[in-house]
Amino acid sequence: LPGLMACTAIAVFILSGPARASDTEVSPGGQAEEALGATQAPTRTLFLPAIGDGRIPTGPTTSRYVDSLIPSRLNAWGCAAGQAATSGTIVLAFGQPYTVTLGFGVQVPGVYYFAAELATLSQVEIAARNFMTGYANCVPPGIPITVGLGTNNYRGGTGSNHGREWGLMVNRVADSAPAGPYASIINVLGAIDAEPGFFGPIPTRAWVDGYASVAKRPLLNFGSCDGCPTSGAPALSTITGGGWTIGDIWYVSGGNPIATALPEIYLTSGTNARQWKTVALSVKTWTGKDMRFAGVMTQWQACNERGNQAECEAIRIDNTPQEGWEQMNTALASNPLVAQPLGPPTDISWEAWDTSFRASAA
């Protein structure tokens, strides 16, 4: 992808909570995984380190649900992330798309973030810059990072207007990077946690289209594949969860050329990895196009914080980053039509970079 450095790290500012991935395994039956002709690359591809020996290429990194917009805290989180000196994907999660009403009834796009409060996109932009400044001030030389600013599709303001405004915000942050202290070590991306269980495909696709209509930077989908089949190469019209089709999953993950997938691989059974591999095989079989994966996301840390452990263990959504990455890598490698180098994992936390939690975890 033009402008994206090789062996870069990715920081995605996500806007969602721990997802409950479906453990339903659906086999459409009788769909052969047939070989096709020459591989056709998508218009835009997000490349990450290529290591072919089955080991995680780098990382894992720690991501975070954002529950504060205080500049000093964002700066400190960025500094701690830089001191960790681990390239890969860092995710900061803010909340869901929302319309914020200001004085005199003026309405602007924003988010409902994890302090259970509303914030405008201007506040999200400032938070991102503070995090990046902290990272740049503390990271050792030679460790770049790509910051992805993301939201999710959890109802609220999900739609083309919010997507367009999000794209413009990402543009502003990206354009400011060369002039900031983070010049040359930070790239900026957009991101969306698109989940069938959150909202329907029509407003979600509209959000992606709105983003793509103005964005200068790529978009990562760090969402789920609820109800997706786990084998074969079913037609793109196959219904998955929430009224979505495989084609809808593909559209927000690569069918729109600006998008690339960074899927949630939460289930310890490996079902999530098989679901995404099946989507990739369906895309290859029915369109001849390649679906690319920038890495994977797990939530082991979030599952071990704030009393979530028992619930996560009960429904088996507490993959470690190593387990999630291995499951996805193995699933893709099982068929030459979708085999590809897989970027590093990121593991999301509620308390990342807080000294007290790091000490407790250690």
C-alpha positions as CSV (number, residue, x, y, z in Angstrom):
1,L,0.0,0.0,0.0
2,P,1.5,3.4,-1.0
3,G,2.8,5.3,2.0
4,L,2.7,2.3,4.4
5,M,6.2,1.3,5.5
6,A,7.2,-2.3,5.6
7,C,7.4,-4.0,9.0
8,T,5.3,-1.2,10.5
9,A,3.2,-1.3,13.6
10,I,-0.5,-0.4,13.5
11,A,-2.3,1.4,16.2
12,V,-6.1,1.3,15.8
13,F,-8.3,3.5,17.9
14,I,-11.3,1.1,18.2
15,L,-14.7,1.9,19.3
16,S,-16.3,-1.2,20.7
17,G,-16.5,-3.5,23.7
18,P,-15.5,-7.2,24.0
19,A,-17.6,-9.0,21.4
20,R,-19.4,-12.3,21.9
21,A,-18.4,-14.3,18.9
22,S,-20.8,-17.0,17.8
23,D,-19.6,-20.5,18.3
24,T,-22.1,-21.9,15.7
25,E,-20.4,-24.0,13.1
26,V,-22.3,-24.0,9.8
27,S,-21.4,-26.3,7.0
28,P,-23.1,-25.5,3.7
29,G,-22.2,-29.0,2.4
30,G,-21.0,-30.1,-0.9
31,Q,-19.0,-27.0,-1.8
32,A,-15.6,-28.1,-3.1
33,E,-12.5,-26.0,-2.5
34,E,-11.5,-26.0,-6.2
35,A,-8.3,-24.5,-7.6
36,L,-8.7,-21.4,-9.6
37,G,-6.4,-19.7,-12.1
38,A,-3.9,-17.0,-11.5
39,T,-4.1,-14.9,-8.3
40,Q,-5.6,-11.5,-8.8
41,A,-4.6,-9.0,-6.2
42,P,-7.1,-6.5,-4.8
43,T,-6.8,-2.8,-5.7
44,R,-5.3,-2.0,-2.3
45,T,-3.5,-4.4,0.0
46,L,-2.2,-3.8,3.5
47,F,1.2,-5.5,3.7
48,L,2.7,-6.5,7.0
49,P,5.9,-8.4,7.9
50,A,6.1,-11.7,6.0
51,I,7.5,-14.6,8.0
52,G,6.8,-18.0,6.6
53,D,7.8,-20.3,9.4
54,G,4.5,-20.3,11.3
55,R,5.6,-18.0,14.1
56,I,4.2,-14.6,15.0
57,P,6.2,-12.2,12.9
58,T,6.3,-9.6,15.7
59,G,4.4,-8.6,18.8
60,P,1.9,-9.2,20.2
61,T,1.0,-5.7,21.1
62,T,-1.5,-4.4,23.7
63,S,-4.6,-2.5,22.7
64,R,-7.0,-0.5,24.8
65,Y,-10.6,0.5,25.3
66,V,-10.5,4.3,25.8
67,D,-12.3,5.5,28.9
68,S,-10.6,8.9,29.3
69,L,-9.9,11.8,26.9
70,I,-7.7,13.7,29.4
71,P,-4.7,14.8,27.3
72,S,-2.1,13.8,29.9
73,R,-3.5,10.3,30.1
74,L,-3.5,9.8,26.4
75,N,0.0,11.2,26.2
76,A,1.1,8.8,29.0
77,W,-0.6,5.8,27.3
78,G,1.3,6.7,24.1
79,C,4.5,7.0,26.0
80,A,4.0,3.6,27.6
81,A,3.2,2.0,24.3
82,G,6.3,3.5,22.8
83,Q,8.4,2.2,25.7
84,A,7.1,-1.3,25.1
85,A,8.9,-1.1,21.7
86,T,6.8,-3.8,20.1
87,S,5.8,-3.4,16.5
88,G,2.4,-4.7,15.5
89,T,-1.2,-3.5,16.0
90,I,-2.2,-1.3,18.8
91,V,-6.0,-0.7,19.2
92,L,-7.5,2.1,21.2
93,A,-11.3,1.8,21.5
94,F,-13.5,4.9,22.0
95,G,-17.2,3.8,21.6
96,Q,-20.0,3.8,19.1
97,P,-21.0,6.4,16.4
98,Y,-23.2,9.0,17.8
99,T,-24.7,12.5,17.1
100,V,-23.6,15.0,19.8
101,T,-25.9,18.0,20.5
102,L,-24.0,21.2,21.3
103,G,-25.3,24.6,22.4
104,F,-28.3,26.1,20.6
105,G,-29.2,22.7,19.3
106,V,-26.2,22.3,16.9
107,Q,-25.6,18.7,16.2
108,V,-22.2,17.2,15.2
109,P,-20.9,13.7,14.7
110,G,-19.1,12.0,17.5
111,V,-18.9,8.9,19.7
112,Y,-20.3,7.4,22.8
113,Y,-17.1,6.3,24.4
114,F,-16.1,4.0,27.3
115,A,-16.5,6.6,30.0
116,A,-20.2,6.4,29.2
117,E,-20.0,9.9,27.9
118,L,-20.3,11.6,24.5
119,A,-17.4,13.1,22.6
120,T,-17.2,15.0,19.4
121,L,-14.9,14.0,16.6
122,S,-12.8,17.0,17.4
123,Q,-12.2,15.5,20.8
124,V,-11.3,12.1,19.3
125,E,-8.9,13.9,17.0
126,I,-7.1,15.6,19.9
127,A,-6.9,12.4,21.8
128,A,-5.3,10.7,18.8
129,R,-2.7,13.4,18.5
130,N,-1.9,13.3,22.2
131,F,-1.4,9.5,22.0
132,M,0.8,9.8,19.0
133,T,2.9,12.6,20.6
134,G,3.4,10.4,23.7
135,Y,4.4,7.5,21.6
136,A,6.9,9.5,19.5
137,N,8.5,11.0,22.6
138,C,9.2,7.6,24.2
139,V,9.7,5.0,21.4
140,P,13.2,3.8,20.7
141,P,14.6,4.7,17.3
142,G,13.6,2.6,14.4
143,I,10.2,1.3,15.6
144,P,7.4,3.0,13.5
145,I,3.7,2.6,14.1
146,T,0.5,3.1,12.1
147,V,-2.3,4.7,14.0
148,G,-5.8,3.7,12.9
149,L,-8.7,5.8,14.1
150,G,-11.7,3.7,14.4
151,T,-15.4,3.4,15.3
152,N,-17.9,0.5,15.2
153,N,-21.3,-0.1,13.7
154,Y,-23.2,-0.3,16.9
155,R,-26.4,1.4,15.8
156,G,-26.2,5.1,16.9
157,G,-25.0,7.3,14.1
158,T,-23.8,4.5,11.8
159,G,-24.4,5.7,8.2
160,S,-22.8,7.5,5.3
161,N,-22.6,10.9,7.0
162,H,-20.7,9.6,10.0
163,G,-18.4,7.6,7.8
164,R,-17.7,10.7,5.7
165,E,-17.0,12.8,8.7
166,W,-14.8,10.1,10.1
167,G,-12.8,10.0,6.9
168,L,-12.3,13.7,7.0
169,M,-11.1,13.5,10.6
170,V,-8.6,10.7,9.6
171,N,-7.4,12.9,6.8
172,R,-6.7,15.8,9.2
173,V,-4.8,13.7,11.6
174,A,-2.8,12.1,8.7
175,D,-2.0,15.5,7.2
176,S,-0.8,16.8,10.5
177,A,1.6,13.9,11.1
178,P,4.5,15.1,9.0
179,A,4.6,18.4,10.9
180,G,4.4,16.8,14.4
181,P,7.0,15.1,16.7
182,Y,5.8,11.8,15.3
183,A,6.9,12.6,11.7
184,S,8.3,9.6,9.8
185,I,7.4,7.0,12.5
186,I,3.6,7.1,12.5
187,N,1.2,6.5,9.7
188,V,-2.6,7.0,10.1
189,L,-5.4,4.7,9.1
190,G,-9.2,4.6,9.6
191,A,-10.9,1.6,11.2
192,I,-14.3,0.2,11.9
193,D,-15.4,-2.7,14.1
194,A,-18.1,-4.0,11.7
195,E,-20.1,-6.7,13.4
196,P,-23.4,-8.3,12.1
197,G,-24.6,-8.5,15.7
198,F,-24.3,-4.7,16.1
199,F,-26.3,-3.4,13.1
200,G,-27.5,-4.3,9.7
201,P,-25.4,-4.4,6.5
202,I,-27.1,-1.5,4.7
203,P,-26.1,1.3,7.2
204,T,-22.7,-0.4,7.8
205,R,-21.9,-0.5,4.0
206,A,-23.1,3.1,3.8
207,W,-20.7,4.1,6.5
208,V,-17.8,2.4,4.6
209,D,-18.9,4.2,1.4
210,G,-19.1,7.5,3.2
211,Y,-15.6,7.0,4.5
212,A,-14.2,5.9,1.1
213,S,-15.8,8.9,-0.6
214,V,-13.3,11.3,1.1
215,A,-10.6,9.3,2.8
216,K,-7.0,9.5,1.8
217,R,-6.0,6.6,4.0
218,P,-7.1,2.9,4.1
219,L,-9.7,1.4,6.4
220,L,-9.2,-1.6,8.7
221,N,-12.3,-3.8,9.6
222,F,-11.5,-5.2,13.0
223,G,-14.9,-6.8,13.3
224,S,-16.5,-10.3,13.6
225,C,-18.1,-12.8,11.2
226,D,-21.1,-13.8,13.3
227,G,-22.9,-16.9,12.0
228,C,-20.5,-17.3,9.1
229,P,-20.0,-20.9,7.7
230,T,-16.8,-22.7,8.7
231,S,-16.1,-24.9,5.6
232,G,-16.5,-25.0,1.8
233,A,-16.8,-22.0,-0.4
234,P,-20.5,-21.0,-0.2
235,A,-22.0,-18.4,-2.5
236,L,-21.6,-14.7,-1.5
237,S,-25.4,-14.5,-1.2
238,T,-25.2,-17.0,1.7
239,I,-26.9,-15.5,4.8
240,T,-24.7,-15.3,8.0
241,G,-25.8,-13.5,11.1
242,G,-27.9,-10.4,11.6
243,G,-29.2,-10.5,8.1
244,W,-25.8,-10.1,6.6
245,T,-24.4,-12.2,3.7
246,I,-20.9,-13.4,3.0
247,G,-20.8,-10.7,0.3
248,D,-21.6,-8.0,3.0
249,I,-18.7,-9.3,5.2
250,W,-16.4,-9.2,2.2
251,Y,-17.5,-5.7,1.2
252,V,-16.5,-4.0,4.5
253,S,-13.3,-6.1,4.7
254,G,-11.9,-5.7,1.2
255,G,-14.7,-5.7,-1.4
256,N,-14.6,-1.9,-1.1
257,P,-11.0,-1.4,-2.2
258,I,-10.1,0.9,0.6
259,A,-10.8,-1.8,3.3
260,T,-8.7,-4.6,4.8
261,A,-9.5,-7.2,7.5
262,L,-8.1,-7.3,11.0
263,P,-10.6,-9.9,12.4
264,E,-11.5,-10.8,15.9
265,I,-10.3,-14.3,16.6
266,Y,-11.7,-14.8,20.1
267,L,-13.1,-18.3,20.3
268,T,-10.7,-20.9,21.7
269,S,-12.4,-23.6,19.5
270,G,-10.8,-22.0,16.4
271,T,-14.3,-21.4,14.9
272,N,-13.6,-17.7,14.2
273,A,-10.5,-18.5,12.2
274,R,-12.4,-21.1,10.2
275,Q,-15.2,-18.6,9.5
276,W,-12.8,-16.0,8.1
277,K,-10.9,-18.5,6.1
278,T,-14.3,-19.7,4.6
279,V,-15.2,-16.1,3.6
280,A,-11.8,-15.7,2.0
281,L,-12.3,-18.9,0.0
282,S,-15.8,-17.9,-1.1
283,V,-14.4,-14.5,-2.3
284,K,-11.6,-16.3,-4.2
285,T,-14.0,-18.9,-5.7
286,W,-16.7,-16.6,-6.8
287,T,-14.8,-13.4,-7.7
288,G,-11.3,-14.5,-8.3
289,K,-10.1,-11.8,-5.8
290,D,-7.8,-12.2,-2.8
291,M,-9.0,-11.3,0.6
292,R,-6.1,-10.0,2.7
293,F,-5.7,-10.0,6.5
294,A,-3.6,-7.5,8.3
295,G,-3.3,-9.6,11.4
296,V,-5.8,-10.7,14.2
297,M,-7.3,-9.3,17.3
298,T,-7.8,-11.2,20.6
299,Q,-9.2,-10.0,24.0
300,W,-7.3,-12.1,26.5
301,Q,-6.4,-9.1,28.7
302,A,-9.9,-7.6,28.6
303,C,-11.2,-11.1,29.7
304,N,-8.9,-11.0,32.7
305,E,-9.9,-7.6,33.9
306,R,-13.0,-6.0,35.6
307,G,-14.5,-9.3,36.5
308,N,-14.8,-10.6,33.0
309,Q,-12.8,-13.8,33.4
310,A,-15.6,-16.2,34.4
311,E,-17.9,-14.9,31.6
312,C,-15.2,-15.2,29.0
313,E,-14.2,-18.7,30.1
314,A,-17.8,-19.8,30.1
315,I,-18.3,-18.9,26.4
316,R,-14.7,-19.6,25.5
317,I,-13.8,-16.2,24.0
318,D,-10.4,-15.8,25.7
319,N,-7.9,-16.8,23.1
320,T,-4.4,-15.5,23.9
321,P,-2.8,-13.5,21.1
322,Q,-0.5,-16.5,20.3
323,E,-3.5,-18.9,20.1
324,G,-5.6,-16.5,18.0
325,W,-2.8,-15.9,15.6
326,E,-1.9,-19.6,15.3
327,Q,-5.5,-20.5,14.6
328,M,-5.9,-17.9,11.8
329,N,-2.5,-18.7,10.3
330,T,-3.3,-22.5,10.3
331,A,-6.7,-21.9,8.8
332,L,-5.4,-19.8,5.9
333,A,-2.4,-22.1,5.3
334,S,-4.7,-25.1,4.9
335,N,-5.7,-24.0,1.4
336,P,-3.3,-22.6,-1.2
337,L,-6.0,-20.4,-2.6
338,V,-6.1,-18.2,0.5
339,A,-2.7,-18.9,2.1
340,Q,-0.8,-15.7,2.8
341,P,1.7,-14.1,5.2
342,L,-0.3,-13.0,8.3
343,G,0.5,-9.9,10.2
344,P,1.0,-9.8,13.9
345,P,-1.8,-10.0,16.6
346,T,-3.0,-7.4,19.0
347,D,-4.7,-8.1,22.3
348,I,-7.1,-5.6,23.7
349,S,-7.3,-4.5,27.3
350,W,-9.4,-2.2,29.5
351,E,-6.3,-1.2,31.6
352,A,-3.4,-1.2,29.2
353,W,-0.5,1.0,30.2
354,D,-1.8,1.6,33.7
355,T,1.1,1.0,36.1
356,S,-1.1,-0.7,38.7
357,F,-2.5,-3.3,36.2
358,R,0.9,-4.0,34.6
359,A,2.4,-4.7,38.1
360,S,-0.6,-6.9,39.0
361,A,-0.3,-8.8,35.7
362,A,3.4,-9.4,36.1
